[in-house]
Amino acid sequence: MLSLVAVSGAECVDALVVAGFTVRSRSDSATVLGQGVRVVVVPDVAMLTPDDLYALLRDAGIAYERLLDLLAETPTDVQRPAAARRPRAS
């Protein structure tokens, strides 16, 4: 078994959207995406387990290597919180 990158549910949803899936519904615990006859339910978790990630990729029909490419293509909006910014030296 390959060593997997840590992927959150939200990152997986973003990657699947880049792959052409559309969000069909959302709840507090999961997002349902679809593409044609394929339906994938992604749990809203901080990190997917390897078993969950493999099952999602199988259901989506996407190879792990393709997921890595999709993750690289997803837009990121990472900003450091104001409290974590270093003050400028005067």
LUMVOTOR-481159 format. One record per atom (N, C-alpha, C): residue number from 0; residue in one letter; y, z, x; atom name. Coordinates in nm, 4 decimals, always signed. Layout:
N
resi: NUM, resn: A, c2: Y, c3: Z, c1: X, name: CA
...
This chain:
90
resi: 0, resn: M, c2: -0.1184, c3: +0.0000, c1: +0.0848, name: N
resi: 0, resn: M, c2: +0.0000, c3: +0.0000, c1: +0.0000, name: CA
resi: 0, resn: M, c2: +0.1248, c3: +0.0000, c1: +0.0894, name: C
resi: 1, resn: L, c2: +0.2218, c3: -0.0793, c1: +0.0515, name: N
resi: 1, resn: L, c2: +0.3465, c3: -0.0881, c1: +0.1268, name: CA
resi: 1, resn: L, c2: +0.4311, c3: +0.0367, c1: +0.1084, name: C
resi: 2, resn: S, c2: +0.5134, c3: +0.0651, c1: +0.2067, name: N
resi: 2, resn: S, c2: +0.6139, c3: +0.1687, c1: +0.1915, name: CA
resi: 2, resn: S, c2: +0.7256, c3: +0.1101, c1: +0.1060, name: C
resi: 3, resn: L, c2: +0.7633, c3: +0.1806, c1: +0.0006, name: N
resi: 3, resn: L, c2: +0.8637, c3: +0.1286, c1: -0.0914, name: CA
resi: 3, resn: L, c2: +0.9998, c3: +0.1887, c1: -0.0637, name: C
resi: 4, resn: V, c2: +1.1040, c3: +0.1124, c1: -0.0946, name: N
resi: 4, resn: V, c2: +1.2386, c3: +0.1669, c1: -0.0877, name: CA
resi: 4, resn: V, c2: +1.2596, c3: +0.2547, c1: -0.2103, name: C
resi: 5, resn: A, c2: +1.3478, c3: +0.3518, c1: -0.1984, name: N
resi: 5, resn: A, c2: +1.3819, c3: +0.4368, c1: -0.3121, name: CA
resi: 5, resn: A, c2: +1.4703, c3: +0.3570, c1: -0.4065, name: C
resi: 6, resn: V, c2: +1.4265, c3: +0.3457, c1: -0.5312, name: N
resi: 6, resn: V, c2: +1.4998, c3: +0.2682, c1: -0.6311, name: CA
resi: 6, resn: V, c2: +1.5176, c3: +0.3553, c1: -0.7546, name: C
resi: 7, resn: S, c2: +1.6421, c3: +0.3675, c1: -0.7992, name: N
resi: 7, resn: S, c2: +1.6677, c3: +0.4422, c1: -0.9224, name: CA
resi: 7, resn: S, c2: +1.6422, c3: +0.3512, c1: -1.0421, name: C
resi: 8, resn: G, c2: +1.6330, c3: +0.4113, c1: -1.1580, name: N
resi: 8, resn: G, c2: +1.6175, c3: +0.3324, c1: -1.2796, name: CA
resi: 8, resn: G, c2: +1.7347, c3: +0.2375, c1: -1.2990, name: C
resi: 9, resn: A, c2: +1.8553, c3: +0.2865, c1: -1.2743, name: N
resi: 9, resn: A, c2: +1.9756, c3: +0.2040, c1: -1.2919, name: CA
resi: 9, resn: A, c2: +1.9767, c3: +0.0859, c1: -1.1950, name: C
resi: 10, resn: E, c2: +1.9353, c3: +0.1078, c1: -1.0701, name: N
resi: 10, resn: E, c2: +1.9295, c3: -0.0008, c1: -0.9725, name: CA
resi: 10, resn: E, c2: +1.8255, c3: -0.1050, c1: -1.0143, name: C
resi: 11, resn: C, c2: +1.7141, c3: -0.0571, c1: -1.0677, name: N
resi: 11, resn: C, c2: +1.6095, c3: -0.1491, c1: -1.1145, name: CA
resi: 11, resn: C, c2: +1.6613, c3: -0.2331, c1: -1.2309, name: C
resi: 12, resn: V, c2: +1.7329, c3: -0.1708, c1: -1.3238, name: N
resi: 12, resn: V, c2: +1.7907, c3: -0.2446, c1: -1.4370, name: CA
resi: 12, resn: V, c2: +1.8866, c3: -0.3511, c1: -1.3854, name: C
resi: 13, resn: D, c2: +1.9744, c3: -0.3140, c1: -1.2922, name: N
resi: 13, resn: D, c2: +2.0704, c3: -0.4099, c1: -1.2368, name: CA
resi: 13, resn: D, c2: +1.9989, c3: -0.5282, c1: -1.1710, name: C
resi: 14, resn: A, c2: +1.8927, c3: -0.4992, c1: -1.0954, name: N
resi: 14, resn: A, c2: +1.8184, c3: -0.6060, c1: -1.0284, name: CA
resi: 14, resn: A, c2: +1.7508, c3: -0.6975, c1: -1.1300, name: C
resi: 15, resn: L, c2: +1.6962, c3: -0.6397, c1: -1.2361, name: N
resi: 15, resn: L, c2: +1.6309, c3: -0.7218, c1: -1.3380, name: CA
resi: 15, resn: L, c2: +1.7321, c3: -0.8090, c1: -1.4125, name: C
resi: 16, resn: V, c2: +1.8520, c3: -0.7586, c1: -1.4332, name: N
resi: 16, resn: V, c2: +1.9570, c3: -0.8395, c1: -1.4964, name: CA
resi: 16, resn: V, c2: +1.9922, c3: -0.9582, c1: -1.4063, name: C
resi: 17, resn: V, c2: +2.0025, c3: -0.9338, c1: -1.2761, name: N
resi: 17, resn: V, c2: +2.0290, c3: -1.0436, c1: -1.1827, name: CA
resi: 17, resn: V, c2: +1.9156, c3: -1.1459, c1: -1.1884, name: C
resi: 18, resn: A, c2: +1.7926, c3: -1.0993, c1: -1.2135, name: N
resi: 18, resn: A, c2: +1.6767, c3: -1.1889, c1: -1.2220, name: CA
resi: 18, resn: A, c2: +1.6707, c3: -1.2662, c1: -1.3528, name: C
resi: 19, resn: G, c2: +1.7629, c3: -1.2370, c1: -1.4453, name: N
resi: 19, resn: G, c2: +1.7658, c3: -1.3125, c1: -1.5697, name: CA
resi: 19, resn: G, c2: +1.7202, c3: -1.2361, c1: -1.6925, name: C
resi: 20, resn: F, c2: +1.6862, c3: -1.1102, c1: -1.6769, name: N
resi: 20, resn: F, c2: +1.6501, c3: -1.0276, c1: -1.7916, name: CA
resi: 20, resn: F, c2: +1.7772, c3: -0.9859, c1: -1.8644, name: C
resi: 21, resn: T, c2: +1.7655, c3: -0.9611, c1: -1.9940, name: N
resi: 21, resn: T, c2: +1.8787, c3: -0.9118, c1: -2.0717, name: CA
resi: 21, resn: T, c2: +1.8437, c3: -0.7748, c1: -2.1277, name: C
resi: 22, resn: V, c2: +1.9452, c3: -0.6909, c1: -2.1387, name: N
resi: 22, resn: V, c2: +1.9257, c3: -0.5576, c1: -2.1943, name: CA
resi: 22, resn: V, c2: +1.9123, c3: -0.5717, c1: -2.3453, name: C
resi: 23, resn: R, c2: +1.8013, c3: -0.5245, c1: -2.3977, name: N
resi: 23, resn: R, c2: +1.7772, c3: -0.5303, c1: -2.5420, name: CA
resi: 23, resn: R, c2: +1.8183, c3: -0.4015, c1: -2.6105, name: C
resi: 24, resn: S, c2: +1.7967, c3: -0.2891, c1: -2.5445, name: N
resi: 24, resn: S, c2: +1.8397, c3: -0.1601, c1: -2.6009, name: CA
resi: 24, resn: S, c2: +1.8439, c3: -0.0552, c1: -2.4910, name: C
resi: 25, resn: R, c2: +1.9186, c3: +0.0503, c1: -2.5191, name: N
resi: 25, resn: R, c2: +1.9298, c3: +0.1636, c1: -2.4265, name: CA
resi: 25, resn: R, c2: +1.9180, c3: +0.2928, c1: -2.5058, name: C
resi: 26, resn: S, c2: +1.8605, c3: +0.3921, c1: -2.4414, name: N
resi: 26, resn: S, c2: +1.8583, c3: +0.5268, c1: -2.4971, name: CA
resi: 26, resn: S, c2: +1.8940, c3: +0.6220, c1: -2.3838, name: C
resi: 27, resn: D, c2: +1.8917, c3: +0.7502, c1: -2.4107, name: N
resi: 27, resn: D, c2: +1.9220, c3: +0.8463, c1: -2.3053, name: CA
resi: 27, resn: D, c2: +1.8152, c3: +0.8481, c1: -2.1967, name: C
resi: 28, resn: S, c2: +1.6942, c3: +0.8019, c1: -2.2297, name: N
resi: 28, resn: S, c2: +1.5848, c3: +0.8150, c1: -2.1346, name: CA
resi: 28, resn: S, c2: +1.5346, c3: +0.6831, c1: -2.0763, name: C
resi: 29, resn: A, c2: +1.5740, c3: +0.5684, c1: -2.1344, name: N
resi: 29, resn: A, c2: +1.5201, c3: +0.4413, c1: -2.0848, name: CA
resi: 29, resn: A, c2: +1.6057, c3: +0.3233, c1: -2.1290, name: C
resi: 30, resn: T, c2: +1.5861, c3: +0.2112, c1: -2.0592, name: N
resi: 30, resn: T, c2: +1.6486, c3: +0.0838, c1: -2.0947, name: CA
resi: 30, resn: T, c2: +1.5380, c3: -0.0180, c1: -2.1164, name: C
resi: 31, resn: V, c2: +1.5474, c3: -0.0916, c1: -2.2247, name: N
resi: 31, resn: V, c2: +1.4499, c3: -0.1964, c1: -2.2558, name: CA
resi: 31, resn: V, c2: +1.5150, c3: -0.3310, c1: -2.2247, name: C
resi: 32, resn: L, c2: +1.4479, c3: -0.4089, c1: -2.1393, name: N
resi: 32, resn: L, c2: +1.4971, c3: -0.5412, c1: -2.1015, name: CA
resi: 32, resn: L, c2: +1.3938, c3: -0.6455, c1: -2.1413, name: C
resi: 33, resn: G, c2: +1.4414, c3: -0.7665, c1: -2.1622, name: N
resi: 33, resn: G, c2: +1.3503, c3: -0.8736, c1: -2.1973, name: CA
resi: 33, resn: G, c2: +1.3904, c3: -1.0048, c1: -2.1347, name: C
resi: 34, resn: Q, c2: +1.2891, c3: -1.0896, c1: -2.1163, name: N
resi: 34, resn: Q, c2: +1.3095, c3: -1.2260, c1: -2.0682, name: CA
resi: 34, resn: Q, c2: +1.1956, c3: -1.3077, c1: -2.1273, name: C
resi: 35, resn: G, c2: +1.2273, c3: -1.3894, c1: -2.2260, name: N
resi: 35, resn: G, c2: +1.1218, c3: -1.4634, c1: -2.2949, name: CA
resi: 35, resn: G, c2: +1.0286, c3: -1.3667, c1: -2.3648, name: C
resi: 36, resn: V, c2: +0.8995, c3: -1.3768, c1: -2.3346, name: N
resi: 36, resn: V, c2: +0.8021, c3: -1.2868, c1: -2.3969, name: CA
resi: 36, resn: V, c2: +0.7802, c3: -1.1590, c1: -2.3164, name: C
resi: 37, resn: R, c2: +0.8397, c3: -1.1502, c1: -2.1989, name: N
resi: 37, resn: R, c2: +0.8248, c3: -1.0297, c1: -2.1158, name: CA
resi: 37, resn: R, c2: +0.9194, c3: -0.9202, c1: -2.1633, name: C
resi: 38, resn: V, c2: +0.8673, c3: -0.8000, c1: -2.1731, name: N
resi: 38, resn: V, c2: +0.9471, c3: -0.6825, c1: -2.2075, name: CA
resi: 38, resn: V, c2: +0.9180, c3: -0.5755, c1: -2.1035, name: C
resi: 39, resn: V, c2: +1.0243, c3: -0.5161, c1: -2.0499, name: N
resi: 39, resn: V, c2: +1.0123, c3: -0.4134, c1: -1.9474, name: CA
resi: 39, resn: V, c2: +1.0930, c3: -0.2919, c1: -1.9920, name: C
resi: 40, resn: V, c2: +1.0311, c3: -0.1749, c1: -1.9827, name: N
resi: 40, resn: V, c2: +1.0993, c3: -0.0494, c1: -2.0171, name: CA
resi: 40, resn: V, c2: +1.1201, c3: +0.0268, c1: -1.8868, name: C
resi: 41, resn: V, c2: +1.2479, c3: +0.0474, c1: -1.8504, name: N
resi: 41, resn: V, c2: +1.2823, c3: +0.1141, c1: -1.7252, name: CA
resi: 41, resn: V, c2: +1.3326, c3: +0.2545, c1: -1.7570, name: C
resi: 42, resn: P, c2: +1.2630, c3: +0.3574, c1: -1.7071, name: N
resi: 42, resn: P, c2: +1.3091, c3: +0.4936, c1: -1.7326, name: CA
resi: 42, resn: P, c2: +1.4404, c3: +0.5218, c1: -1.6591, name: C
resi: 43, resn: D, c2: +1.5244, c3: +0.6035, c1: -1.7189, name: N
resi: 43, resn: D, c2: +1.6520, c3: +0.6419, c1: -1.6586, name: CA
resi: 43, resn: D, c2: +1.6281, c3: +0.7636, c1: -1.5695, name: C
resi: 44, resn: V, c2: +1.5878, c3: +0.7360, c1: -1.4459, name: N
resi: 44, resn: V, c2: +1.5553, c3: +0.8414, c1: -1.3509, name: CA
resi: 44, resn: V, c2: +1.6286, c3: +0.8159, c1: -1.2197, name: C
resi: 45, resn: A, c2: +1.6453, c3: +0.9231, c1: -1.1422, name: N
resi: 45, resn: A, c2: +1.7139, c3: +0.9113, c1: -1.0137, name: CA
resi: 45, resn: A, c2: +1.6322, c3: +0.8311, c1: -0.9133, name: C
resi: 46, resn: M, c2: +1.4974, c3: +0.8393, c1: -0.9214, name: N
resi: 46, resn: M, c2: +1.4124, c3: +0.7616, c1: -0.8325, name: CA
resi: 46, resn: M, c2: +1.2812, c3: +0.7325, c1: -0.9038, name: C
resi: 47, resn: L, c2: +1.2469, c3: +0.6042, c1: -0.9104, name: N
resi: 47, resn: L, c2: +1.1205, c3: +0.5638, c1: -0.9697, name: CA
resi: 47, resn: L, c2: +1.0058, c3: +0.6009, c1: -0.8758, name: C
resi: 48, resn: T, c2: +0.8947, c3: +0.6449, c1: -0.9330, name: N
resi: 48, resn: T, c2: +0.7766, c3: +0.6715, c1: -0.8509, name: CA
resi: 48, resn: T, c2: +0.7184, c3: +0.5379, c1: -0.8071, name: C
resi: 49, resn: P, c2: +0.6423, c3: +0.5354, c1: -0.6972, name: N
resi: 49, resn: P, c2: +0.5799, c3: +0.4092, c1: -0.6557, name: CA
resi: 49, resn: P, c2: +0.4943, c3: +0.3479, c1: -0.7667, name: C
resi: 50, resn: D, c2: +0.4186, c3: +0.4300, c1: -0.8387, name: N
resi: 50, resn: D, c2: +0.3356, c3: +0.3779, c1: -0.9479, name: CA
resi: 50, resn: D, c2: +0.4210, c3: +0.3147, c1: -1.0575, name: C
resi: 51, resn: D, c2: +0.5322, c3: +0.3819, c1: -1.0935, name: N
resi: 51, resn: D, c2: +0.6212, c3: +0.3271, c1: -1.1964, name: CA
resi: 51, resn: D, c2: +0.6839, c3: +0.1967, c1: -1.1496, name: C
resi: 52, resn: L, c2: +0.7264, c3: +0.1919, c1: -1.0234, name: N
resi: 52, resn: L, c2: +0.7898, c3: +0.0713, c1: -0.9709, name: CA
resi: 52, resn: L, c2: +0.6910, c3: -0.0455, c1: -0.9699, name: C
resi: 53, resn: Y, c2: +0.5679, c3: -0.0212, c1: -0.9241, name: N
resi: 53, resn: Y, c2: +0.4674, c3: -0.1279, c1: -0.9244, name: CA
resi: 53, resn: Y, c2: +0.4397, c3: -0.1760, c1: -1.0664, name: C
resi: 54, resn: A, c2: +0.4306, c3: -0.0835, c1: -1.1620, name: N
resi: 54, resn: A, c2: +0.4046, c3: -0.1219, c1: -1.3019, name: CA
resi: 54, resn: A, c2: +0.5202, c3: -0.2046, c1: -1.3576, name: C
resi: 55, resn: L, c2: +0.6440, c3: -0.1654, c1: -1.3272, name: N
resi: 55, resn: L, c2: +0.7605, c3: -0.2405, c1: -1.3738, name: CA
resi: 55, resn: L, c2: +0.7617, c3: -0.3813, c1: -1.3155, name: C
resi: 56, resn: L, c2: +0.7324, c3: -0.3929, c1: -1.1872, name: N
resi: 56, resn: L, c2: +0.7308, c3: -0.5241, c1: -1.1227, name: CA
resi: 56, resn: L, c2: +0.6209, c3: -0.6116, c1: -1.1812, name: C
resi: 57, resn: R, c2: +0.5048, c3: -0.5524, c1: -1.2076, name: N
resi: 57, resn: R, c2: +0.3953, c3: -0.6277, c1: -1.2696, name: CA
resi: 57, resn: R, c2: +0.4363, c3: -0.6769, c1: -1.4085, name: C
resi: 58, resn: D, c2: +0.4945, c3: -0.5864, c1: -1.4885, name: N
resi: 58, resn: D, c2: +0.5371, c3: -0.6239, c1: -1.6235, name: CA
resi: 58, resn: D, c2: +0.6454, c3: -0.7316, c1: -1.6214, name: C
resi: 59, resn: A, c2: +0.7334, c3: -0.7248, c1: -1.5199, name: N
resi: 59, resn: A, c2: +0.8424, c3: -0.8217, c1: -1.5091, name: CA
resi: 59, resn: A, c2: +0.7972, c3: -0.9525, c1: -1.4448, name: C
resi: 60, resn: G, c2: +0.6813, c3: -0.9512, c1: -1.3803, name: N
resi: 60, resn: G, c2: +0.6344, c3: -1.0714, c1: -1.3116, name: CA
resi: 60, resn: G, c2: +0.7128, c3: -1.0998, c1: -1.1852, name: C
resi: 61, resn: I, c2: +0.7545, c3: -0.9932, c1: -1.1182, name: N
resi: 61, resn: I, c2: +0.8373, c3: -1.0067, c1: -0.9984, name: CA
resi: 61, resn: I, c2: +0.7659, c3: -0.9424, c1: -0.8800, name: C
resi: 62, resn: A, c2: +0.7608, c3: -1.0137, c1: -0.7685, name: N
resi: 62, resn: A, c2: +0.7010, c3: -0.9599, c1: -0.6460, name: CA
resi: 62, resn: A, c2: +0.7961, c3: -0.8578, c1: -0.5837, name: C
resi: 63, resn: Y, c2: +0.7397, c3: -0.7647, c1: -0.5092, name: N
resi: 63, resn: Y, c2: +0.8199, c3: -0.6601, c1: -0.4451, name: CA
resi: 63, resn: Y, c2: +0.9252, c3: -0.7219, c1: -0.3523, name: C
resi: 64, resn: E, c2: +0.8875, c3: -0.8243, c1: -0.2781, name: N
resi: 64, resn: E, c2: +0.9820, c3: -0.8891, c1: -0.1869, name: CA
resi: 64, resn: E, c2: +1.0996, c3: -0.9492, c1: -0.2640, name: C
resi: 65, resn: R, c2: +1.0720, c3: -1.0033, c1: -0.3825, name: N
resi: 65, resn: R, c2: +1.1786, c3: -1.0583, c1: -0.4682, name: CA
resi: 65, resn: R, c2: +1.2698, c3: -0.9462, c1: -0.5159, name: C
resi: 66, resn: L, c2: +1.2124, c3: -0.8292, c1: -0.5477, name: N
resi: 66, resn: L, c2: +1.2943, c3: -0.7149, c1: -0.5879, name: CA
resi: 66, resn: L, c2: +1.3921, c3: -0.6783, c1: -0.4776, name: C
resi: 67, resn: L, c2: +1.3457, c3: -0.6787, c1: -0.3541, name: N
resi: 67, resn: L, c2: +1.4348, c3: -0.6464, c1: -0.2420, name: CA
resi: 67, resn: L, c2: +1.5512, c3: -0.7452, c1: -0.2357, name: C
resi: 68, resn: D, c2: +1.5220, c3: -0.8735, c1: -0.2563, name: N
resi: 68, resn: D, c2: +1.6280, c3: -0.9746, c1: -0.2588, name: CA
resi: 68, resn: D, c2: +1.7255, c3: -0.9486, c1: -0.3745, name: C
resi: 69, resn: L, c2: +1.6704, c3: -0.9159, c1: -0.4911, name: N
resi: 69, resn: L, c2: +1.7551, c3: -0.8899, c1: -0.6085, name: CA
resi: 69, resn: L, c2: +1.8437, c3: -0.7684, c1: -0.5869, name: C
resi: 70, resn: L, c2: +1.7880, c3: -0.6640, c1: -0.5260, name: N
resi: 70, resn: L, c2: +1.8677, c3: -0.5442, c1: -0.4977, name: CA
resi: 70, resn: L, c2: +1.9838, c3: -0.5769, c1: -0.4040, name: C
resi: 71, resn: A, c2: +1.9596, c3: -0.6669, c1: -0.3092, name: N
resi: 71, resn: A, c2: +2.0656, c3: -0.7078, c1: -0.2163, name: CA
resi: 71, resn: A, c2: +2.1737, c3: -0.7884, c1: -0.2880, name: C
resi: 72, resn: E, c2: +2.1372, c3: -0.8555, c1: -0.3982, name: N
resi: 72, resn: E, c2: +2.2324, c3: -0.9382, c1: -0.4728, name: CA
resi: 72, resn: E, c2: +2.3108, c3: -0.8610, c1: -0.5782, name: C
resi: 73, resn: T, c2: +2.2658, c3: -0.7413, c1: -0.6131, name: N
resi: 73, resn: T, c2: +2.3336, c3: -0.6672, c1: -0.7199, name: CA
resi: 73, resn: T, c2: +2.4676, c3: -0.6165, c1: -0.6700, name: C
resi: 74, resn: P, c2: +2.5688, c3: -0.6245, c1: -0.7565, name: N
resi: 74, resn: P, c2: +2.6993, c3: -0.5727, c1: -0.7163, name: CA
resi: 74, resn: P, c2: +2.6943, c3: -0.4215, c1: -0.7015, name: C
resi: 75, resn: T, c2: +2.7659, c3: -0.3716, c1: -0.6043, name: N
resi: 75, resn: T, c2: +2.7723, c3: -0.2269, c1: -0.5860, name: CA
resi: 75, resn: T, c2: +2.9137, c3: -0.1793, c1: -0.6116, name: C
resi: 76, resn: D, c2: +2.9237, c3: -0.0646, c1: -0.6697, name: N
resi: 76, resn: D, c2: +3.0534, c3: -0.0039, c1: -0.6970, name: CA
resi: 76, resn: D, c2: +3.0510, c3: +0.1391, c1: -0.6445, name: C
resi: 77, resn: V, c2: +3.0251, c3: +0.1482, c1: -0.5141, name: N
resi: 77, resn: V, c2: +3.0143, c3: +0.2794, c1: -0.4531, name: CA
resi: 77, resn: V, c2: +3.1507, c3: +0.3206, c1: -0.4013, name: C
resi: 78, resn: Q, c2: +3.1978, c3: +0.4315, c1: -0.4526, name: N
resi: 78, resn: Q, c2: +3.3240, c3: +0.4855, c1: -0.4062, name: CA
resi: 78, resn: Q, c2: +3.3033, c3: +0.6314, c1: -0.3724, name: C
resi: 79, resn: R, c2: +3.3687, c3: +0.6742, c1: -0.2691, name: N
resi: 79, resn: R, c2: +3.3593, c3: +0.8129, c1: -0.2282, name: CA
resi: 79, resn: R, c2: +3.4467, c3: +0.8966, c1: -0.3214, name: C
resi: 80, resn: P, c2: +3.3939, c3: +1.0070, c1: -0.3733, name: N
resi: 80, resn: P, c2: +3.4762, c3: +1.0930, c1: -0.4591, name: CA
resi: 80, resn: P, c2: +3.5993, c3: +1.1426, c1: -0.3840, name: C
resi: 81, resn: A, c2: +3.7068, c3: +1.1659, c1: -0.4568, name: N
resi: 81, resn: A, c2: +3.8335, c3: +1.2081, c1: -0.3946, name: CA
resi: 81, resn: A, c2: +3.8149, c3: +1.3327, c1: -0.3100, name: C
resi: 82, resn: A, c2: +3.7347, c3: +1.4265, c1: -0.3542, name: N
resi: 82, resn: A, c2: +3.7141, c3: +1.5510, c1: -0.2804, name: CA
resi: 82, resn: A, c2: +3.6430, c3: +1.5268, c1: -0.1477, name: C
resi: 83, resn: A, c2: +3.5684, c3: +1.4189, c1: -0.1373, name: N
resi: 83, resn: A, c2: +3.4930, c3: +1.3922, c1: -0.0162, name: CA
resi: 83, resn: A, c2: +3.5718, c3: +1.3118, c1: +0.0862, name: C
resi: 84, resn: R, c2: +3.6865, c3: +1.2631, c1: +0.0490, name: N
resi: 84, resn: R, c2: +3.7685, c3: +1.1849, c1: +0.1433, name: CA
resi: 84, resn: R, c2: +3.8304, c3: +1.2767, c1: +0.2471, name: C
resi: 85, resn: R, c2: +3.8360, c3: +1.2261, c1: +0.3670, name: N
resi: 85, resn: R, c2: +3.8977, c3: +1.3039, c1: +0.4742, name: CA
resi: 85, resn: R, c2: +4.0483, c3: +1.2884, c1: +0.4686, name: C
resi: 86, resn: P, c2: +4.1193, c3: +1.3956, c1: +0.4888, name: N
resi: 86, resn: P, c2: +4.2656, c3: +1.3851, c1: +0.4903, name: CA
resi: 86, resn: P, c2: +4.3102, c3: +1.3098, c1: +0.6153, name: C
resi: 87, resn: R, c2: +4.4185, c3: +1.2364, c1: +0.6014, name: N
resi: 87, resn: R, c2: +4.4717, c3: +1.1630, c1: +0.7158, name: CA
resi: 87, resn: R, c2: +4.5441, c3: +1.2582, c1: +0.8097, name: C
resi: 88, resn: A, c2: +4.5268, c3: +1.2334, c1: +0.9374, name: N
resi: 88, resn: A, c2: +4.5966, c3: +1.3140, c1: +1.0376, name: CA
resi: 88, resn: A, c2: +4.7392, c3: +1.2659, c1: +1.0464, name: C
resi: 89, resn: S, c2: +4.8313, c3: +1.3595, c1: +1.0473, name: N
resi: 89, resn: S, c2: +4.9736, c3: +1.3232, c1: +1.0563, name: CA
resi: 89, resn: S, c2: +5.0257, c3: +1.3294, c1: +1.1941, name: C
